[in-house]
Amino acid sequence: MTITIVGAGLGGLALARVLHVNGIDAVVYEREPSRGARGQGGMLDIHSGQRALREAGLIDQFFAIARGEGQDMRLLEPDGTLLLQEDTPEDAPLLRPEVDRADLRSLLLDSLPEHTVRWGHAFESADNGLLHFADGSSATYDLLVGADGAGSRVRALLTDARPTHIGQNVVELSIPDIDRTHPDLAAMVGRGNYWVLGDGKSLAAQRNGDGRVRVGLSFYNTAEDWFATSGIPFDDPAAARARLIEELNGWDPRFTALIAACDDTIRQWPISTLPVGLTWPSTPDVTLLGDAAHLMPPVGEGANMALLDGALLGLALAAHPDDFPAAIKEYEREMFERSSAAARMSADMQELLMSPDASQKLLAFFQPG
Ligand SMILES: Cc1cc2nc3c(=O)[nH]c(=O)nc-3n(C[C@H](O)[C@H](O)[C@H](O)COP(=O)(O)OP(=O)(O)OC[C@H]3O[C@@H](n4cnc5c(N)ncnc54)[C@H](O)[C@@H]3O)c2cc1C
């Protein structure tokens, strides 16, 4: 029986690894040409997903690459008022450590037998047990798992649901080697997360494992075509930075200094989600995991859910090696319930972040009573 996974992201790789640990082979088809073909983005905070890494036999290696100090947090108002500062004590438990996404993906990739991942295979469609790739090649499958992320193509085999824009657009920039190039800004951001929330915008800066600080500027209640209509010349990074600084008119100059210090890498990121509580009738030979199944606002659940989905589907298949349809049903029952709860919680947090008094609400969230 061939288990075929489309997508070598965190969820697909966690599934392949847990299957491998349980003596079951799988093939992962990934559209990227190689593991280093695309930057993997910044840090992830891994909490419930730690269970997946335990099931994968990788928890010690995970703790070796996790950054406990990444749990530090500072929350500020646009006028520079510091609302909250939490510094992680040396001996604090690693409940929500930050890990570099590239390091975590490498940990999973290195734990798989060679040739498990077939790079350069962009899935296009599937019919009658046959997968078709963009380069015209094809492959057979007995069980197809769509782990192909937010823009999943496998999803269409199970549901008509599509992600819809939620009125948030994020511009992501970064400052390389900040300790050397801008030590003052490095000290201001600190070791973990640095948040400024106010007037329909937010700035989230975060120290990464490689000494880079990533800066995400969110514009709330903006339309899906905002990147094209905002008038910000994204193809001219220096001019775009100048325009972004104008957008933060009235904000403390320390915050705009962060934007001015960024290099020319600018990423545009419109935020979409799938409907909360999405389900589909179980199908014997196809299922989904991760963002393909339950794309949520990016408030710290998605990677954890993807890892858990992969591990739990792997365990279900290992428990029913001769009955994949039963394994899929068992996995989907638990996954729908768990991911619906996480999606609901994420949607509530998203609503808070988009509200006019977001900073005070977030302060109350972190310091209840
Ligand atoms: C900037 C940012 C910060 C985030 N921070 C956090 C956080 O702190 N904590 C958290 O829990 N979550 C976070 N998330 C969400 C998290 O990254 C995602 O939920 C998670 O990566 C989903 O994993 P996945 O395996 O489902 O999909 P992905 O990681 O997106 O992997 C999908 C893979 O499928 C491949 N693929 C796509 N289409 C095809 C195709 N047609 N054929 C073959 N391969 C294909 C892609 O190339 C990719 O490798 C963040 C997201 C972003 C963007």
Ligand as a Chemical Component Dictionary entry (heavy atoms), coordinates in Angstrom:
data_LIG
# 
_chem_comp.id                   LIG 
_chem_comp.type                 NON-POLYMER 
_chem_comp.pdbx_formal_charge   0 
_chem_comp.three_letter_code    LIG 
# 
loop_
_chem_comp_atom.comp_id 
_chem_comp_atom.atom_id 
_chem_comp_atom.alt_atom_id 
_chem_comp_atom.type_symbol 
_chem_comp_atom.charge 
_chem_comp_atom.model_Cartn_x 
_chem_comp_atom.model_Cartn_y 
_chem_comp_atom.model_Cartn_z 
_chem_comp_atom.pdbx_ordinal 
LIG C1  C1  C 0 5.208 34.334 9.229  1  
LIG C2  C2  C 0 4.449 33.198 9.874  2  
LIG C3  C3  C 0 4.569 32.985 11.227 3  
LIG C4  C4  C 0 3.902 31.931 11.836 4  
LIG N1  N1  N 0 4.070 31.735 13.172 5  
LIG C5  C5  C 0 3.510 30.648 13.757 6  
LIG C6  C6  C 0 3.781 30.326 15.139 7  
LIG O1  O1  O 0 4.537 31.030 15.856 8  
LIG N2  N2  N 0 3.205 29.210 15.679 9  
LIG C7  C7  C 0 2.383 28.421 14.929 10 
LIG O2  O2  O 0 1.876 27.410 15.466 11 
LIG N3  N3  N 0 2.108 28.702 13.610 12 
LIG C8  C8  C 0 2.658 29.786 13.006 13 
LIG N4  N4  N 0 2.408 30.042 11.690 14 
LIG C9  C9  C 0 1.517 29.148 10.914 15 
LIG C10 C10 C 0 2.312 27.963 10.418 16 
LIG O3  O3  O 0 3.460 28.395 9.756  17 
LIG C11 C11 C 0 1.478 27.097 9.470  18 
LIG O4  O4  O 0 0.228 26.860 10.048 19 
LIG C12 C12 C 0 2.209 25.755 9.215  20 
LIG O5  O5  O 0 3.424 25.979 8.546  21 
LIG C13 C13 C 0 1.342 24.818 8.404  22 
LIG O6  O6  O 0 2.088 23.662 8.110  23 
LIG P1  P1  P 0 1.670 22.768 6.881  24 
LIG O7  O7  O 0 2.634 21.609 6.903  25 
LIG O8  O8  O 0 0.233 22.512 6.875  26 
LIG O9  O9  O 0 1.926 23.683 5.592  27 
LIG P2  P2  P 0 3.238 24.391 5.059  28 
LIG O10 O10 O 0 4.247 24.557 6.127  29 
LIG O11 O11 O 0 2.781 25.604 4.313  30 
LIG O12 O12 O 0 3.842 23.337 4.017  31 
LIG C14 C14 C 0 3.185 23.036 2.806  32 
LIG C15 C15 C 0 4.212 22.449 1.847  33 
LIG O13 O13 O 0 3.531 21.995 0.689  34 
LIG C16 C16 C 0 4.243 22.391 -0.463 35 
LIG N5  N5  N 0 3.292 22.478 -1.563 36 
LIG C17 C17 C 0 2.318 23.409 -1.750 37 
LIG N6  N6  N 0 1.627 23.143 -2.874 38 
LIG C18 C18 C 0 2.166 22.022 -3.403 39 
LIG C19 C19 C 0 1.871 21.247 -4.572 40 
LIG N7  N7  N 0 0.889 21.611 -5.407 41 
LIG N8  N8  N 0 2.639 20.150 -4.822 42 
LIG C20 C20 C 0 3.628 19.773 -3.969 43 
LIG N9  N9  N 0 3.954 20.476 -2.857 44 
LIG C21 C21 C 0 3.222 21.583 -2.581 45 
LIG C22 C22 C 0 4.834 23.721 -0.079 46 
LIG O14 O14 O 0 5.925 24.078 -0.905 47 
LIG C23 C23 C 0 5.242 23.457 1.378  48 
LIG O15 O15 O 0 6.538 22.903 1.460  49 
LIG C24 C24 C 0 3.061 31.105 11.068 50 
LIG C25 C25 C 0 2.900 31.327 9.698  51 
LIG C26 C26 C 0 3.626 32.336 9.103  52 
LIG C27 C27 C 0 3.511 32.514 7.594  53 
# 
loop_
_chem_comp_bond.comp_id 
_chem_comp_bond.atom_id_1 
_chem_comp_bond.atom_id_2 
_chem_comp_bond.value_order 
_chem_comp_bond.pdbx_ordinal 
LIG C1  C2  SING 1  
LIG C2  C3  SING 2  
LIG C2  C26 DOUB 3  
LIG C3  C4  DOUB 4  
LIG C4  N1  SING 5  
LIG C4  C24 SING 6  
LIG N1  C5  DOUB 7  
LIG C5  C6  SING 8  
LIG C5  C8  SING 9  
LIG C6  O1  DOUB 10 
LIG C6  N2  SING 11 
LIG N2  C7  SING 12 
LIG C7  O2  DOUB 13 
LIG C7  N3  SING 14 
LIG N3  C8  DOUB 15 
LIG C8  N4  SING 16 
LIG N4  C9  SING 17 
LIG N4  C24 SING 18 
LIG C9  C10 SING 19 
LIG C10 O3  SING 20 
LIG C10 C11 SING 21 
LIG C11 O4  SING 22 
LIG C11 C12 SING 23 
LIG C12 O5  SING 24 
LIG C12 C13 SING 25 
LIG C13 O6  SING 26 
LIG O6  P1  SING 27 
LIG P1  O7  DOUB 28 
LIG P1  O8  SING 29 
LIG P1  O9  SING 30 
LIG O9  P2  SING 31 
LIG P2  O10 DOUB 32 
LIG P2  O11 SING 33 
LIG P2  O12 SING 34 
LIG O12 C14 SING 35 
LIG C14 C15 SING 36 
LIG C15 O13 SING 37 
LIG C15 C23 SING 38 
LIG O13 C16 SING 39 
LIG C16 N5  SING 40 
LIG C16 C22 SING 41 
LIG N5  C17 SING 42 
LIG N5  C21 SING 43 
LIG C17 N6  DOUB 44 
LIG N6  C18 SING 45 
LIG C18 C19 SING 46 
LIG C18 C21 DOUB 47 
LIG C19 N7  SING 48 
LIG C19 N8  DOUB 49 
LIG N8  C20 SING 50 
LIG C20 N9  DOUB 51 
LIG N9  C21 SING 52 
LIG C22 O14 SING 53 
LIG C22 C23 SING 54 
LIG C23 O15 SING 55 
LIG C24 C25 DOUB 56 
LIG C25 C26 SING 57 
LIG C26 C27 SING 58 
# 
